[in-house]
Amino acid sequence: MSLLTIETLAAHTAQNPYTGWWAGLVIGFAVVVVVVIVVALILTYASRISDQTEDALEAFDAARAGTSPLARLEDTRSAAQEVLNAMRSARAALPGARS
């Protein structure tokens, strides 16, 4: 036989009919507290991630500003090549110049 029979359960609830309600309320309150704590932790970490993301974006913008002249490096190389070719042509046009 089981320890908890219908008769003992009925006798227990007849003496204190609100025991189940109190147990349910305590369990429900505990679940709500745990959920609130978890949500608070998630929001805290989300805020930290947002701050770190903003810092990273500022660093990327600074890096982009520092390296944007590199995009013009090909133009500079072409201009230097043209100057070098013009100097060689001018030197070849001088009398007594070696090739």
N, C-alpha and C positions, 0 to 999 in steps of 0.2 A: 504494500500500500504506500501511497505517497504521503509525504509529511503534510502537504497542504491539500486539504480536501475542500469541497464546496461548503461543507458545514463550518469548518474553521474560518474560511474566508468570509462567509456570511456573518459569523459571530464577530470577527474582527472589524468588519466594516459597519456593523451595527453599533459598535462601541465608538468608533471614530470614523464617520462617513467621509471626511474631507482629507484623509491621508493621501489618497491617490491624486487629488487635486494639488495638494502641496508639493508632492513629489514631482508632478508634472510641471508646476510653476518653477521649482528650483532647477530642474533639468533644462527647461526652456530659457530661464534667465542665464544659466551657465553657457548655453549654446550662443545666445545673443552676445554675451560678453566676449566669448572667443571670436565670434565673427567680427565684432567691432575692433578688437585688437588686431586681427589679421588685416582688415581693411585699412586701419591706421598705419600699420607697417608698410603695406603696399603703397599707400599715398606718400609716405615718407621717402621710400626708395624711389618712387616716381619723381618726386621733387628733386632728389639728389641727382638722378639721371638727367633731368632737365637742366639743372645747373651745370653739370659736366658737359652736356651737349652744347650749351651756349658758350662755354669756355673753349671747347674744341672748334666751334665755328669761328670764333674770334681769332684763334690761332691759324686756322686755314685761310681766313681773309688776309691776315698779316703775311702769311707765306705766299699767297697769290700776289699781293702787292709787291713783295720783295723779288719775285721771280718773273713778273710781267715783262721786264726789259729783255729777258731771254728770248721772247718771241720775236723781237726785232734783231736778233743776232744774225740771222741769215741775210737781212738787208745790209747790216754793217759789213759782213764778210764780202758781199757782192760789191759794195762801194769800195772797199779796200782793194779788191781784185782789180777793179777798174782803174783805181789810182796807180796801182803797181804796173798795169799794162801801159798806162799813159806815160809813166816815168821811164819805162823801158823803151818806148817809142821815141821819147824826147832824147834819151841818152844815145840811141842809135842814130838820131838825126844830127848830133853834134859832130863837128869835124874831128877826126882822129879818135873816135870812140871805138872801143873794143866791143865785140858782140858778146 
